[in-house]
Amino acid sequence: MDILQLTYNGIVLGSILALGAIGLTMIFGVLRFAHFAHGDLMTVGAYIAFTFVHWLGWPIWLAAIPAIILTSVIAVILDQLFYRRMRRVAPVILLISSFATALMLRALVQIIWGPDNQVYETGISIPYRVAGLVVTPDSLKVLVGAVVMVVVVHLFLAHTKMGKAMRAMSDNVDLARLSGVPVKRVIFWTWVFAGALTAVAGILLGMDTRLIPTMGWNTLLPIFAATILGGVGRPYGAILGGLVIGLAMNYSVLIMPSAYKLAVAFVIMIGVLILRPQGLLKGISL
């Protein structure tokens, strides 16, 4: 396949991974645990949007609004029900708890929406051809949606009091506490923030591929790889990590079958953990 086409496809995939990784890295940075249910929360957001598209006939951009709100609410509820009481226990127990939460969310998706593949829009969309590059309308929407969300994330983190507090807690929890950062409020808004981003990432993934109950779980490994590559607790690093992982996964088809794309993300993640555990932007060392 043409290198230009692989680059474009890699940027589209990397954009989706970046949005998922930003939320994951903030949870990791603020709460210090790997949220294994992050991928399945993406699936929930994607299916909530699907409900508004197919049951109420809303356009996808409008259906994204309630999906973002409801996914954020679900993220906060999960924290209050399952994680809040275990903040002071060993991280491995929180990790196991999040794994169980992931299984529960996936089962709920299958019960409510069924195990079959779904799409937001049926019919054939004619791709554009620009200088030999094949660009589908859905991939363009994915790129535009991802760019808009990255700008929103930047404005939130750089220009709001809560965004700065979240970054401070991610940098140094103890110092942030001593500086008077409202910890409970920051944790609440971290879940809202992560829930909103997972919903958008899930919707964009559903637009780029299809909706299946395991779509988020299947994407969790590359999202973790992007988070670790960029530096845990570094939202801008997550964007960089997502793009690098997306491009690497797509370039890999030049030398191996596409079925091994996930293995590429795994190898990069292991390599970073061995050689530079703090990631490219010097996040929390693992």
Disulfide bonds with the S-S distance in Angstrom:
none
